[in-house]
Amino acid sequence: MVKWTEEERCIIRGVWEKVDIDEVGAQLWARALIVYPWIERYFGSFGDTFTTTAILNNPKLAALGKIVLAALDTAVKNMDNVKGAYASLSRVHYEKIKVDPEHFRLLAECITISIACKLKAELSPQVQSTWQKFLSAVVDSMRSQYK
């Protein structure tokens, strides 16, 4: 379990309040698939994901990005028990989807970069450090059923 200072809690909530789930979510998987094309294997039912143009215009990917960010809201609201809040989600990704747990870290990087593009100078080194600490807790929670 991660221990959060009150300042860290405020920073995490402050960053999250500025995230437009629809806007950032729509771009999230596009960024992930373009930067890490080998994760395409999980998206066989999403139609054409073989070119940048197809990825950027894929409504199923945009919708999934919004779902991922909506799930991240659960972590923000359950900072003291992210692992518990994500236990069933982790189990599904392990047992049914069979996601390589390293891909959670890659997606967290894409989330940070997408948020940085949105917040620009507001994502100071201190804010980024706290945000990445938070996403590390989320990634660890998503990996919890893999052990």
GUDRENTI-329844 format. One record per residue (C-alpha): residue number from 1; residue in one letter; x, y, z. Coordinates in steps of 0.2 Angstrom, whole numbers, plus 5000, padded with zeros to 4 digits. Layout:
% GUDRENTI-329844
  pos  code     u     v     w
  NUM     A     X     Y     Z
...
This chain:
% GUDRENTI-329844
  pos  code     u     v     w
    1     M  5000  5000  5000
    2     V  5006  5017  4995
    3     K  5007  5031  5008
    4     W  5001  5048  5002
    5     T  5005  5064  5009
    6     E  4991  5077  5009
    7     E  5001  5087  4997
    8     E  5002  5072  4985
    9     R  4983  5069  4987
   10     C  4980  5087  4982
   11     I  4992  5086  4967
   12     I  4984  5070  4960
   13     R  4966  5077  4962
   14     G  4972  5093  4954
   15     V  4979  5084  4939
   16     W  4964  5073  4937
   17     E  4952  5088  4938
   18     K  4960  5095  4923
   19     V  4959  5079  4913
   20     D  4945  5079  4900
   21     I  4941  5060  4899
   22     D  4933  5062  4882
   23     E  4947  5072  4874
   24     V  4962  5062  4882
   25     G  4954  5046  4881
   26     A  4950  5047  4863
   27     Q  4969  5049  4860
   28     L  4976  5037  4872
   29     W  4975  5021  4863
   30     A  4980  5029  4847
   31     R  4996  5035  4855
   32     A  4999  5018  4863
   33     L  4997  5008  4846
   34     I  5007  5020  4836
   35     V  5022  5020  4849
   36     Y  5020  5002  4853
   37     P  5013  4993  4838
   38     W  5016  4976  4845
   39     I  5001  4978  4857
   40     E  4990  4978  4841
   41     R  4987  4959  4844
   42     Y  4975  4963  4858
   43     F  4964  4973  4846
   44     G  4959  4960  4832
   45     S  4941  4964  4834
   46     F  4943  4983  4832
   47     G  4944  4983  4814
   48     D  4959  4991  4804
   49     T  4973  4996  4816
   50     F  4987  4994  4804
   51     T  4990  5012  4799
   52     T  4992  5028  4808
   53     T  4977  5035  4799
   54     A  4966  5020  4803
   55     I  4971  5020  4822
   56     L  4968  5039  4824
   57     N  4950  5037  4816
   58     N  4945  5021  4825
   59     P  4930  5024  4836
   60     K  4932  5008  4845
   61     L  4950  5013  4851
   62     A  4943  5030  4856
   63     A  4929  5023  4866
   64     L  4941  5011  4875
   65     G  4953  5025  4879
   66     K  4938  5034  4888
   67     I  4934  5017  4897
   68     V  4952  5016  4903
   69     L  4952  5034  4910
   70     A  4935  5032  4918
   71     A  4943  5017  4927
   72     L  4957  5028  4932
   73     D  4944  5039  4941
   74     T  4941  5024  4952
   75     A  4959  5024  4957
   76     V  4959  5043  4961
   77     K  4944  5040  4972
   78     N  4952  5025  4981
   79     M  4970  5031  4983
   80     D  4971  5021  4999
   81     N  4966  5005  4992
   82     V  4969  5005  4973
   83     K  4974  4987  4974
   84     G  4957  4982  4981
   85     A  4948  4993  4969
   86     Y  4957  4985  4954
   87     A  4957  4967  4960
   88     S  4943  4961  4948
   89     L  4949  4972  4934
   90     S  4967  4964  4936
   91     R  4959  4947  4936
   92     V  4950  4950  4920
   93     H  4966  4956  4912
   94     Y  4976  4941  4918
   95     E  4963  4927  4915
   96     K  4953  4932  4900
   97     I  4962  4945  4890
   98     K  4979  4939  4895
   99     V  4987  4956  4894
  100     D  5006  4956  4896
  101     P  5008  4965  4913
  102     E  5022  4976  4905
  103     H  5009  4984  4894
  104     F  5001  4992  4909
  105     R  5017  5002  4912
  106     L  5018  5007  4894
  107     L  5000  5013  4894
  108     A  5004  5023  4910
  109     E  5018  5031  4900
  110     C  5006  5036  4887
  111     I  4993  5043  4900
  112     T  5007  5054  4907
  113     I  5012  5060  4890
  114     S  4994  5064  4885
  115     I  4991  5073  4901
  116     A  5008  5083  4899
  117     C  5002  5088  4881
  118     K  4986  5095  4889
  119     L  4994  5103  4905
  120     K  5010  5109  4898
  121     A  5019  5120  4911
  122     E  5007  5115  4924
  123     L  5015  5098  4924
  124     S  5030  5104  4934
  125     P  5043  5091  4939
  126     Q  5036  5089  4956
  127     V  5018  5087  4949
  128     Q  5025  5074  4936
  129     S  5034  5065  4950
  130     T  5018  5064  4961
  131     W  5007  5059  4946
  132     Q  5020  5045  4941
  133     K  5020  5039  4959
  134     F  5001  5037  4957
  135     L  5002  5029  4941
  136     S  5015  5017  4947
  137     A  5002  5012  4961
  138     V  4989  5009  4948
  139     V  5001  4998  4937
  140     D  5006  4988  4952
  141     S  4987  4986  4956
  142     M  4984  4980  4938
  143     R  4998  4967  4940
  144     S  4992  4961  4957
  145     Q  4983  4945  4950
  146     Y  4998  4940  4940
  147     K  5008  4935  4955
